[in-house]
Amino acid sequence: MPTAIENLVALLDLEPLEENLFRGISPNVGWQRVFGGQVIGQALVAANRTIHDRPAHSMHGYFMRPGDPKVPIIYQVERLRDGKSFSTRHVVAIQHGKAIFSMSASFQKIETGFEHQEKMPDVPPPEDLASNEDLRARLMASGKLPEQIRRYLEREQPIELRPLSQRDPVNPEKGEPRRSVWIRATGPLPDNTALHQCILGYASDFTLLDTALIPHGRWILDPSVQSASLDHAMWLHRPFRADDWLLYVQTSTNANGARGFARGSVFDRQGVLVASVAQEGLIRDRAAN
């Protein structure tokens, strides 16, 4: 039986339909809409399938409609530019004849130049933190989780998350809008730069928007909160492996107008900044409407 990470790799292996046209599917996990990180990862795969000599260095995407997990997603790639150093692609994800997501991605040949980066915070290593199994057991023991969340926790996951501090999903406390979590794929991956970038794109959507709700004592799966990713941007600075631990440092600098904004820095275990992420999302208080 395939492992969860093998299923994720298969999910990202889009079916070519025609030149610049690809088809992706969604896992049958019972959610009412497609996970945003899946669409990000698949769209980046589609763009990569039209590039042969340079890695991605940035992507900017907009979510326009909720994805339907019951039908395939068609990814249409437009080749906007192929220069000596940079290539630009535009990808549109389509379901039921309408765009659900669009993404522009830029690719650059490998070059050397000026170097500096922000410093990784001093945090405990992932080995000193609770494992996926420990966190799952702790949450399940509360007996107060919604059935949909319980079913999600019972499934093997392709990405392991080890947060530095665990919020109570039933009664989350208010706090500063910042959090850090170690992340990695739950199994070994092949030596394929594009695949590691796409898996980070998938994982980068997991916990970012939730950071904007910490000051309000809420969380993203609270039924009283209507939430959805609106846009997502990722800059890929340096090579990394998604099957080794990465520290995802997240902060939210603003919330207003039923929207929350958050950004993240991703470091490898040696403290090298490998990626930066930013996202704005809908966080509408249903109780206030």
C-alpha positions in Angstrom: 0.0 0.0 0.0 1.5 3.4 -0.9 2.5 5.8 1.9 1.0 9.2 2.2 4.1 10.9 0.8 4.1 8.5 -2.2 0.4 9.4 -2.7 1.4 13.1 -2.7 4.1 12.6 -5.2 1.6 10.8 -7.4 -0.9 13.6 -6.9 1.7 16.1 -8.2 2.5 13.9 -11.3 0.1 15.6 -13.7 -1.2 13.9 -16.8 -0.2 15.6 -20.0 -3.1 16.1 -22.3 -1.6 18.3 -25.0 1.2 20.8 -25.3 0.9 23.2 -22.4 -2.2 21.4 -21.1 -2.2 19.1 -18.0 -4.8 17.3 -15.8 -4.6 16.8 -12.1 -6.9 14.9 -9.7 -7.7 15.4 -6.0 -7.6 12.8 -3.2 -10.8 11.5 -1.8 -10.5 12.8 1.8 -14.0 14.1 2.4 -13.4 17.8 2.2 -15.9 20.0 0.5 -13.2 21.9 -1.5 -9.8 21.3 -2.8 -6.9 22.1 -0.4 -5.2 25.3 -1.7 -1.7 23.9 -1.2 -2.6 21.1 -3.7 -3.5 23.6 -6.4 -0.4 25.6 -5.7 1.8 22.5 -6.0 0.1 21.2 -9.1 0.2 24.6 -10.9 3.9 24.8 -10.2 4.4 21.3 -11.6 2.5 22.3 -14.7 4.8 25.3 -15.2 7.9 23.2 -14.5 6.8 20.8 -17.3 7.5 23.6 -19.8 10.9 24.5 -18.4 14.1 22.4 -18.9 17.1 24.3 -17.8 16.4 26.5 -14.8 14.6 26.3 -11.4 11.7 28.5 -10.2 12.6 31.5 -8.1 9.1 32.9 -7.4 5.4 32.3 -7.9 2.4 34.5 -7.3 -1.1 33.0 -7.3 -4.7 34.0 -6.8 -7.6 31.8 -5.7 -10.8 32.7 -7.4 -13.2 29.9 -6.8 -13.3 26.8 -4.4 -12.0 23.7 -6.1 -14.3 20.7 -6.6 -12.5 17.6 -5.3 -14.9 15.3 -7.3 -13.7 16.3 -10.7 -10.2 16.7 -12.3 -8.5 20.1 -12.6 -7.2 21.2 -16.0 -4.0 23.3 -15.9 -3.3 25.5 -18.9 0.2 26.9 -19.2 1.0 30.1 -21.2 4.7 30.5 -22.1 5.1 34.3 -21.7 8.9 34.6 -22.0 12.1 32.6 -22.5 15.1 34.9 -22.1 18.8 34.2 -21.6 18.4 34.3 -17.8 14.7 34.2 -17.0 11.6 32.4 -18.1 8.0 33.4 -17.2 4.9 31.2 -17.2 1.3 31.8 -16.5 -0.9 28.9 -15.3 -4.7 28.8 -15.1 -6.4 26.0 -13.2 -9.9 25.3 -14.7 -12.9 23.3 -13.4 -16.5 23.3 -14.8 -15.3 25.7 -17.6 -14.2 28.4 -15.1 -10.9 29.5 -13.6 -10.4 28.5 -10.0 -6.8 29.6 -9.6 -4.2 31.5 -11.6 -0.5 31.7 -11.1 2.5 33.5 -12.6 5.9 31.9 -12.0 9.4 33.0 -12.9 12.4 30.7 -13.5 16.1 31.8 -13.5 19.2 30.1 -14.6 21.6 29.5 -11.7 23.9 32.4 -11.0 26.2 33.8 -8.3 26.0 37.3 -6.8 25.6 39.3 -3.6 24.6 37.3 -0.5 22.9 38.1 2.7 19.9 36.8 4.6 17.9 37.2 7.8 19.0 35.1 10.8 17.1 32.0 11.8 15.7 32.3 15.4 17.2 30.2 18.1 14.6 27.4 18.6 14.6 23.8 19.9 15.4 21.2 17.2 12.5 19.0 15.9 13.8 16.0 17.9 12.9 17.9 21.1 9.3 18.4 20.1 6.2 16.3 20.1 5.9 14.0 17.1 2.9 13.8 14.8 1.7 10.7 16.7 2.0 12.5 20.1 0.1 15.6 18.9 -2.6 13.5 17.2 -3.1 11.4 20.4 -3.3 14.6 22.5 -5.9 16.2 20.2 -8.0 13.0 19.9 -8.0 12.5 23.7 -9.9 15.8 24.1 -13.0 14.2 22.7 -14.3 17.6 21.6 -13.1 17.7 18.0 -15.6 17.9 15.1 -16.0 14.6 13.3 -14.4 16.0 10.1 -11.3 17.0 12.0 -11.1 13.6 13.7 -11.3 11.8 10.4 -8.5 14.1 9.1 -6.3 13.4 12.1 -6.8 9.6 11.8 -5.3 9.5 8.3 -1.6 9.2 7.6 -0.3 12.6 6.4 2.4 13.4 3.8 3.8 16.3 5.7 4.9 16.1 9.4 4.4 19.2 11.4 6.1 19.8 14.8 5.0 23.2 16.2 7.1 24.9 18.8 3.9 25.5 20.8 0.6 23.8 20.4 -2.6 25.7 20.5 -5.8 24.2 21.9 -8.1 23.8 18.9 -11.2 23.7 21.2 -10.4 26.7 23.4 -7.5 28.6 21.7 -6.0 31.4 23.8 -5.3 34.8 22.4 -1.6 35.6 21.8 0.9 37.4 19.6 0.4 36.7 15.9 3.5 34.6 15.4 4.3 30.9 15.4 7.0 28.6 14.2 6.7 25.0 13.1 9.2 22.4 11.8 8.0 20.7 8.7 9.2 17.9 6.4 7.9 15.2 4.0 7.2 11.9 5.9 9.3 9.9 3.5 12.3 10.1 1.2 12.0 12.0 -2.0 14.1 11.7 -5.3 16.8 14.2 -6.1 14.5 16.5 -8.2 14.7 20.2 -7.4 11.3 21.0 -9.0 9.6 18.3 -6.9 11.0 19.6 -3.7 9.9 23.1 -4.6 6.4 21.9 -5.4 6.1 20.0 -2.2 7.1 23.1 -0.2 4.5 25.0 -2.2 1.9 22.4 -1.1 3.1 22.5 2.6 3.4 26.3 2.8 -0.4 26.7 2.8 -1.0 24.5 5.8 -0.7 26.9 8.8 0.1 30.4 7.5 -3.4 32.0 7.6 -4.1 30.6 11.0 -1.5 32.9 12.4 -3.8 35.9 11.7 -6.4 34.4 14.1 -4.1 34.0 17.1 -4.7 37.5 18.5 -8.5 36.9 18.3 -8.5 33.5 20.1 -9.8 31.6 17.1 -8.4 29.1 14.7 -8.8 28.4 11.0 -11.1 25.3 11.4 -13.4 27.1 13.9 -17.0 26.7 12.4 -17.7 30.3 13.4 -14.9 31.5 11.1 -15.3 31.5 7.3 -11.8 31.2 5.9 -10.3 30.8 2.5 -6.9 31.6 0.9 -7.2 34.6 -1.5 -3.7 34.8 -2.8 -0.3 33.1 -2.2 3.2 34.1 -3.0 6.5 32.2 -2.6 10.1 33.2 -3.3 12.6 30.3 -3.6 16.0 31.6 -2.6 18.3 28.6 -2.3 18.2 24.8 -2.8 16.7 22.6 -0.1 15.3 19.2 0.5 11.6 18.9 1.5 12.3 15.5 3.1 14.6 17.1 5.7 13.4 19.4 8.5 12.6 23.0 7.5 11.7 25.7 10.1 8.6 27.7 9.0 8.6 31.0 10.9 5.2 32.7 10.5 4.0 36.2 11.5 0.8 38.1 10.8 1.3 41.9 10.5 -2.3 42.8 9.7 -6.0 41.9 9.8 -8.9 44.1 8.6 -11.8 44.1 6.3 -12.5 40.3 6.9 -9.0 39.6 5.6 -5.8 38.5 7.3 -2.3 38.9 6.1 0.6 36.6 7.1 4.2 36.0 5.9 6.7 33.3 6.5 10.4 32.5 6.4 11.6 29.0 5.7 15.0 27.9 7.0 16.9 24.6 6.7 18.5 22.9 9.7 21.7 24.8 9.1 20.0 28.2 9.4 20.0 28.9 5.6 17.0 30.9 4.4 15.6 28.8 1.6 12.2 30.5 0.9 9.9 33.3 1.8 6.1 33.1 1.7 3.2 35.7 1.9 -0.5 35.1 1.9 -3.7 37.1 2.4 -6.9 35.2 3.2 -10.5 35.6 4.1 -11.1 35.3 7.8 -14.8 36.4 8.2 -16.4 36.2 11.6 -19.8 34.4 11.0 -21.0 35.4 14.4 -20.7 39.1 13.6 -22.8 38.9 10.5 
